[in-house]
């Protein structure tokens, strides 16, 4: 089993589509092994998105991620990183495939509803960023 991090961003919470996103996650065969709602501070968002600190969109990203609460989840499944990225769809909802979360629910490339880890290595780092070992549920799939 592989784990990946999912963030339902402030736009997902504000537009009341959290339930739809979580339903799509479960219908796609993921097990949610940790889940919490937080409101990121600018410092927390800055630390999480530090990899983007030299990019032109960095401050806009921090503004967006701190404008309201987020739902942070750990998803478990075989090939979870790849499967979650496929379910999310392309970052730009206009380029996302039909049936993906971003195609169906996202407003635009900046307000795109969800985040997902881009590699198994980053998934491990991102999960550890938001969750302690005691917060993670061991998942045994049959």
Secondary structure, DSSP 8 states (H G I E B T S, - for coil): -EEEEEEE-HHHHHTT-HHHHHHHHHHTT-EEEEEEEE---HHHHHHHTGGGTTSTTHHHHHHHHTSS-EEEEEEEETTHHHHHHHHH--SSGGGS-TTSHHHHH--SSSS-SEEE-SSHHHHHHHHHHH--GGG-------
